[in-house]
């Protein structure tokens, strides 16, 4: 069934696209993710629970619903999508950027949760101490808060990256199944299961997915341990 | 000159405190829950008073009337917290430099090497806070606050988490740095021996209000702190000069005023040094004649200055030893009646040498004669 260990061009294309899409999804959602986590952990404002709920919605909604909502909003004829296209000539419709957006939205709550938990657990007194030493709020954030929540950020990034890699429903609904553009690993796997004689290829893709997921988990473990060792001295 | 007048309501607790003290070390003394920490937090700008004014010399940090409320990072008020609060992700050196870098060079008065030297933390510079002992952490925390060259240094029970030996290790540093850098210090504590060791001024707080303030000597000889500290803690401070040491007996001979002498536990200070000696009111007995053939070695001569009821059948008698020293004694009512004690009478005050605690002896402060 498995003829060769070397990856076929089809597999390489799906794998690199998956990594590329997930990488961008996590990278782009990191700053707003940290901002949302900080807002939820440190601020009190009217409508906070609404914001909290909105951020966490993709965690409980069927991904297809999210994908369809994205299509309606960010599709070429969607409210925001049409405006983006007319103003900047930029579109998410049926390209890898759309796949990255779908993955980012789905994975966002995982990122926010991890960072927020970490923010809740650090000693706020350290921030006060930094203020009395002459550091303004922005400096305190970048020199005290951010370094101390790094373990939480790493956890969040890995979780979000893993979730992005496995994204299927929202992606296929929003940007369909286009080779080289939106056909990520899970979608490629799905494609193979739909054609006669695709079983062998499907199993190979399964194994690749497992290996990638494992590497991500182990890497996060090592990284998180190294960072917390640095912090604890 | 430090001027503080604040009000703040926190639930059912109403804080309304005002005091004004000269530089040096000012101890803020009171039971836990008296509002000491709130005052310190508001002075640092970490919490906001409902109304009032905070000024250090010419610098007004807060004035609700004028709408002044300087951000904590612009107040130049350093703070040493009870729990140290060193930044765990930085080395000791980076912790120390954190505030130093943020002060304009022209306003820096504390040099890195001098502070490191004074606090004896040079061997710790490359370590992480997690690898420090409690005493080391507090020394680094003091150094970090000092290196931000503050106008005022706040210390919120910096020794509360340490055991007796560690306390004794840090107290002299605090006393020294206020002198070396002439930075005013507001020192929160509920331990009277710490206060006697380092304070020039004393502000006593009870239930959100200042019940007494002034120089340490004024307050301690005028105010009965025993409701706050527990009965045994009422006492007075005597100014004494080291006359000679009797190391074989573990004693030092001290002179109090022009004519009185005191044998105290051996003091580590050369003859001629001026000391503060605290004598608990409970430990002083009075006699109308000079007793002979008695185990008590310390017999001080003085005149009864005042007799006052202290409640509980106890009587407070203040005995003036000389112009400078007043001895506070606490006797029972029965004793008073049987002796027929009156103001102006000459009395002999008896103090057991063993009743003078080693922790109650400290070097005199700079403001004293």
Interface residues (C-beta under 8 A of the other chain):
Chain A: X123 X125 X126 X128 X129 X130 X131 X132 X133 X134 X135 X136 X139 X143 X144 X147 X148 X230 X231 X232 X233
Chain B: X44 X45 X46 X71 X72 X73 X74 X75 X76 X77 X78 X79 X81 X83 X85 X87 X88 X89 X98 X99 X102 X103 X127 X128 X129 X130 X131 X144 X145 X148
